[in-house]
Amino acid sequence: MNVLIPKSRRPKFAVKVTIHDLANIPLVSGFVFVRWHLQDSARGDARGRTDKVPIKDHKAIWNYEREIARVRMVIEKDGMLSDKHVVFEVVSEYSGEKVELGTLQLNLAEFVKEKPTGRRYLLHESKINSTIKITLDCRQLSGDANFSTYSPPLSSGQVFGGITGVIAEQKEKDDPLHVPSQLIVASQATPSLYRKTLTASWQRQDGELPAEECIEDIFAGGDGWAKDSDGFSRGRRLTEDLPYSDLAGTVPGVGVDLKRKNGEIMGWAERDDLRSWTIAG
C-alpha cells in the first residue's frame, strides 16, 4: 500500500469473520475444517483455521468467530473503495488423507456498507455442490466514509439463491439473447434492492416459511415447511400417514378420508371422478 496516500483516503476497518457451517456434504463420515487468510497481509490475526469437526448428516458445524483488528483499504481517485479479499479453503480429512473440497473468495469492499448477514455460498474449484455459510461484519474505525463500493455480494454469482437462481441460470444458458442477471444486478444503485426484489417474488402462503428460512431448513435436513404446534410440518402431514384421530370422514373401500380437520380437502373427498387401479398378477 502506498504510504504517500493520505490517511483520510486509507480508511481503517475492524472485520469479524464468522464461519457457521458446511452443508450438503456428499460424505457420511470423516472430518472437515476451513483455512482462511486475508490476501496481501502478514498479520497474525489476518489468518486462521477452524477446528476439525465430524461430518454428521452430511453437514459440519463450527460457528467459528475471529476478528481482524485492523484492515486498511484505499479510496481510489474515482471514489471507489479498493478490493480486499478473504480466501477460504475447505478441507476434508478421512483416514489421515486430506482433500480440498473447494475454495471461496470474498471481497471485503462489498460488505463495508452491508448489514452483517449470514449468507450461504457455493464453493469454487469444487466437484461437489456443498455450500458454506459465512458472515462478514465490517466496521469502519477511521478515515473518510465518503466512498462508493462495487456491486453487492449477491451479484457475484457466488451466493446460493435457491430454486429461483437455478431457474434464472438455466434461462441464460437456453436463451443466447438473454441478458445475464449479473449485469442487471450490477447496475442497481443499492445492495438491498436486489434482495427486496427476490423477497417480493416469494408469494408466501399459510404454513410456508420465508424464502431464506425455507432454504436454510432444507439444507438443515428439513422439508422447507413451517412446523405446527405438534412439531409436524405441513409438508409431512400431506405426505405421511397420520393417526386416524387426525383425519375425518371415510373413503369407500379404505375407511379413511383425506379431508383434514383443519379444512384442507384432498382427493376423493370432493371429486367423484378419481379412480384407483390394480394390475392383475
C-alpha positions in Angstrom: 0.0 0.0 0.0 1.3 3.4 -1.0 2.2 5.3 2.2 2.0 8.6 0.2 -1.7 8.3 0.1 -3.3 10.5 2.9 -4.7 8.6 5.8 -8.1 10.0 5.1 -8.1 8.0 1.9 -7.0 4.9 3.7 -10.0 4.1 5.9 -9.4 1.5 8.6 -11.9 -1.3 9.4 -12.3 -3.9 12.0 -13.6 -7.2 10.4 -15.3 -10.0 12.2 -15.3 -13.3 10.3 -17.9 -16.0 11.3 -17.8 -19.4 9.6 -21.1 -21.1 10.5 -21.3 -24.5 8.7 -20.9 -26.5 5.6 -24.0 -28.2 4.2 -24.8 -30.8 1.6 -21.5 -32.7 2.0 -21.5 -35.9 -0.1 -19.8 -37.9 2.7 -21.2 -39.8 5.6 -18.0 -39.8 7.8 -14.7 -38.1 8.2 -13.8 -34.6 9.4 -13.8 -31.1 7.8 -12.1 -27.8 8.6 -11.6 -24.4 7.0 -8.4 -22.4 6.5 -8.7 -18.7 5.7 -6.5 -15.7 5.2 -6.6 -12.1 4.2 -4.8 -11.6 0.9 -1.6 -9.4 1.0 -1.4 -9.4 4.8 1.2 -10.9 7.0 -0.6 -10.1 10.3 -1.1 -12.9 12.6 -4.8 -12.1 13.2 -5.4 -12.0 9.4 -5.4 -15.8 9.1 -6.6 -18.8 10.9 -8.5 -22.1 10.7 -11.4 -23.8 12.3 -11.3 -26.9 14.4 -11.7 -30.2 12.7 -15.3 -31.3 13.2 -17.0 -34.6 12.3 -19.4 -34.8 9.4 -22.9 -35.6 10.7 -26.0 -35.9 8.5 -23.9 -34.6 5.6 -23.2 -31.4 7.5 -20.3 -29.9 9.5 -21.0 -27.1 12.1 -18.3 -24.7 13.5 -19.8 -21.4 14.5 -16.2 -20.2 14.4 -15.5 -16.5 15.1 -12.4 -14.4 14.6 -11.8 -10.6 14.5 -9.2 -8.9 12.3 -8.4 -5.8 14.4 -7.1 -3.5 11.6 -7.7 -3.7 7.8 -6.7 -0.8 5.6 -8.4 -0.2 2.2 -7.8 2.6 -0.2 -10.3 5.1 -1.7 -9.4 5.3 -5.4 -9.4 8.6 -7.3 -12.8 7.7 -8.7 -14.2 7.5 -5.2 -14.5 3.7 -5.2 -13.2 1.6 -2.4 -10.4 -0.8 -3.5 -10.7 -4.5 -3.3 -9.6 -6.6 -0.3 -10.2 -10.3 -0.5 -10.6 -13.0 2.1 -9.8 -16.5 0.9 -11.4 -19.6 2.4 -10.2 -23.2 1.8 -12.5 -26.1 2.8 -10.6 -29.4 3.5 -11.9 -32.8 4.4 -9.9 -35.5 6.2 -10.5 -39.2 6.2 -8.2 -41.9 7.4 -5.3 -39.4 7.5 -5.8 -38.3 3.9 -6.7 -34.6 3.3 -8.7 -33.5 0.3 -9.6 -29.9 -0.6 -13.3 -29.8 -1.2 -13.3 -26.3 -2.7 -12.4 -22.6 -2.1 -14.2 -19.3 -1.7 -13.0 -15.7 -2.2 -15.0 -12.8 -0.8 -14.3 -9.1 -1.4 -14.5 -7.1 1.9 -15.2 -3.9 0.0 -18.6 -5.3 -0.9 -19.5 -5.7 2.7 -18.5 -2.4 4.4 -21.9 -0.8 3.8 -23.9 -4.0 4.3 -25.7 -5.1 7.4 -23.9 -8.2 8.7 -25.9 -11.2 7.4 -25.0 -14.8 7.2 -25.1 -16.0 3.6 -24.6 -19.4 2.0 -22.1 -19.7 -0.8 -21.4 -22.4 -3.4 -17.7 -23.5 -3.3 -15.5 -22.7 -6.2 -13.0 -25.0 -7.8 -15.1 -27.8 -6.5 -16.6 -31.0 -7.9 -19.4 -31.1 -5.3 -22.4 -28.9 -4.5 -21.6 -28.2 -0.9 -22.4 -24.7 0.4 -20.7 -22.8 3.2 -22.4 -20.2 5.4 -20.3 -17.2 6.3 -20.9 -13.8 7.9 -18.6 -10.8 7.3 -19.1 -7.8 9.6 -17.0 -4.8 8.6 -17.0 -1.7 10.9 -15.2 1.4 9.9 -12.8 2.8 12.6 -11.3 5.8 10.9 -10.8 7.6 7.6 -13.1 9.2 5.1 -16.5 7.5 4.9 -17.4 9.2 1.6 -16.8 6.4 -0.8 -18.7 4.0 -3.1 -18.5 0.2 -3.4 -19.0 -2.1 -6.3 -21.9 -4.4 -6.9 -23.3 -6.2 -3.8 -22.3 -9.7 -2.9 -25.5 -11.1 -4.5 -24.3 -10.0 -7.9 -21.1 -12.1 -7.8 -22.8 -15.3 -8.7 -21.4 -17.0 -5.6 -24.4 -16.7 -3.3 -26.7 -19.7 -3.4 -30.0 -18.2 -4.3 -32.3 -21.3 -4.2 -34.6 -22.5 -6.9 -35.1 -19.0 -8.3 -31.4 -18.7 -9.0 -31.2 -22.1 -10.6 -34.1 -21.3 -13.0 -32.6 -18.0 -13.9 -29.2 -19.5 -14.7 -30.9 -22.2 -16.9 -32.8 -19.5 -18.9 -29.5 -17.7 -19.5 -28.0 -20.9 -20.9 -31.0 -21.7 -23.1 -31.6 -18.2 -24.5 -28.5 -16.7 -26.2 -30.2 -13.3 -26.3 -31.0 -13.3 -22.6 -29.2 -10.5 -20.7 -27.2 -12.1 -17.8 -28.7 -11.4 -14.4 -25.3 -10.4 -13.1 -25.2 -7.5 -15.5 -28.7 -6.4 -14.5 -27.9 -6.6 -10.7 -24.6 -4.8 -11.1 -26.4 -1.7 -12.4 -28.6 -1.4 -9.4 -27.8 1.5 -7.1 -28.3 -0.1 -3.7 -27.3 -3.5 -2.4 -30.7 -4.0 -0.7 -32.8 -3.5 -3.9 -32.0 -6.9 -5.3 -32.8 -8.7 -2.0 -36.1 -6.9 -1.8 -37.0 -7.9 -5.3 -36.1 -11.5 -4.6 -38.2 -11.5 -1.4 -41.2 -9.9 -3.1 -41.2 -12.6 -5.7 -41.8 -15.2 -3.0 -45.6 -15.4 -2.5 -45.7 -16.9 1.0 -48.9 -18.8 1.9 -50.1 -20.1 5.3 -47.7 -22.8 6.6 -44.8 -21.7 4.4 -41.5 -20.2 5.5 -39.9 -17.0 4.2 -37.6 -17.7 1.2 -34.3 -17.6 3.1 -35.7 -19.7 6.1 -37.0 -22.2 3.6 -33.6 -22.7 2.0 -31.9 -22.9 5.4 -34.4 -25.5 6.6 -33.9 -27.7 3.5 -30.1 -27.6 4.0 -30.5 -28.4 7.6 -32.4 -31.6 6.7 -35.9 -30.3 6.9 -38.6 -30.2 4.2 -38.9 -26.4 3.8 -42.3 -26.1 5.6 -43.1 -24.3 8.9 -43.8 -26.5 11.9 -47.1 -26.6 13.7 -47.7 -26.8 17.5 -47.3 -30.6 17.3 -43.9 -30.3 15.7 -45.1 -31.6 12.3 -44.6 -29.6 9.1 -47.5 -29.1 6.6 -45.4 -31.0 4.0 -45.1 -34.0 6.3 -48.8 -34.0 7.1 -49.6 -34.1 3.4 -47.2 -36.9 2.6 -47.1 -39.2 5.6 -49.9 -41.4 7.1 -51.1 -39.8 10.3 -53.2 -41.4 13.1 -56.8 -41.8 12.3 -57.7 -39.3 15.0 -56.2 -36.6 12.8 -58.5 -37.5 9.9 -62.2 -37.1 9.3 -64.7 -39.0 7.1 -64.2 -42.2 5.2 -63.1 -43.3 1.8 -65.0 -46.1 0.1 -63.1 -49.3 0.4 -60.4 -47.8 2.5 -62.1 -46.4 5.6 -60.1 -43.2 5.8 -60.7 -39.9 4.0 -58.1 -37.3 3.3 -60.2 -34.4 4.5 -58.3 -32.9 7.3 -59.9 -31.3 10.4 -58.3 -28.0 9.5 -60.5 -27.8 6.4 -58.0 -28.9 3.8 -59.5 -31.1 1.1 -57.6 -33.7 -0.9 -58.6 -36.3 -3.4 -61.9 -38.1 -3.4 -63.3 -36.0 -0.6 -64.6 -33.5 -3.2 -64.1 -35.4 -6.5 -66.1 -38.4 -7.8 -64.0 -38.9 -10.9 -60.9 -40.3 -9.2 -60.2 -44.0 -9.7 -57.8 -46.4 -8.3 -56.3 -49.1 -10.4 -54.9 -52.6 -9.8 -53.0 -54.8 -12.2 -53.8 -58.5 -12.2 -50.9 -60.7 -11.3 
